[in-house]
Amino acid sequence: MATNRTAFVTGAEGFIGSHLVTFLVAKGWEVIGTYRLYGRNSFPKAANLRFVQCDLNNGQRLTRLLGEYQPSHIFHLGAQSLPTLSWADPVGTFESNVMGSLYLFEAVRHMKRPPIVVSACSSAEYGHVPQSAIPVKEEQTLRPLHPYGISKVCLDLLAREYFLDYKIPTVNLRLFNTTGPASPNQEGPAAPRHRGG
């Protein structure tokens, strides 16, 4: 069933992003998927799907793309998504996850009609949760244990600020561990290691 909904998916070449793109295309959405590096993956083809190169740290490019496509929804999945890598490269993690997100929200702020922004936050924001607090509730105190978790708290708060200050409709999803086909947590040739961003 066709819709007038247009999705702009950051990190469309990543594990979750690639599945989301496939799902939205099948539901009849117009989908613009962003990827960071040329030649990393072969992208699927569909009449209602296009891919564009975009580094989230290029605010001017983000502004141009959002102005061109005028999406109704942004699914913000682009990130450095590995906690272990965040210890090895905390600066790169913050450049990708915090500054990249800030450039995105700034580009959205200047749109005439702001889209709904759905951001992939993380259960890593909670840090160590005592057994007595499981299952985890949304109100659980945020005490991240590594730069990746801290960067996702920053994204969580950025989205909240842009909702409160600029009335941009935002939804934050604190995702827990994910797995499935093409997951970076799987081993072997059927599990390419990639992430959005």
C-alpha positions, 0 to 999 in steps of 0.5 A: 500500500503506497503512502506519502511517508518519506524516510531518511535513514542514517546508517542505512548500511548498518545491521539495523539500518539495512533491515529497517530500509528493507521493511520500509520499502516493503511497506511502500515508503519512499526511502533515502538511505545514507551511507558513509563510505563508498563501496562498502556494500552492495545496496538493494534496488527498488523504485522507492529507494535511493542511497546517498553518501553522507558523513554525519559530520558534514552539516552542509551536506546534511542540510542540502539533503534534508532540503532536497528530500523533505522527509516526513521521518528521520530514523537516526541509526548512524553511529560508531556502535561498538563499546570496545572501540569507544575505549580505543577511540573515544574522540572518534566515537564522540565525533560520530555519535555526538557531533554527528547527531548535533549536525543532524538536529541543527539541519532539522531545526532549519527545515520549514516542516520538521520531520519526526526524528527517531534516534537509536539510543542504547541500553548502555546508557544505564550502565550496571543495573542491579538485579533488584532493578530488572526488568529495567524501567525507563526511569532507571538512573543513567550511569554509563560505563564507557565512552559509547554509553556516554555518547548515547546519553548525549544523543538522548539529551540532544533529542530532548533539548531540540524537542523542548526548545524547537518543537522538533518531534523526537522519539528515543529508542534505548535499544538492548542487544540485537542479533539476527541475519547480518549481525556483527555479533555473528561469525562467519562469511554470512555476517559482514561487519559493518555499522552505520554512520 
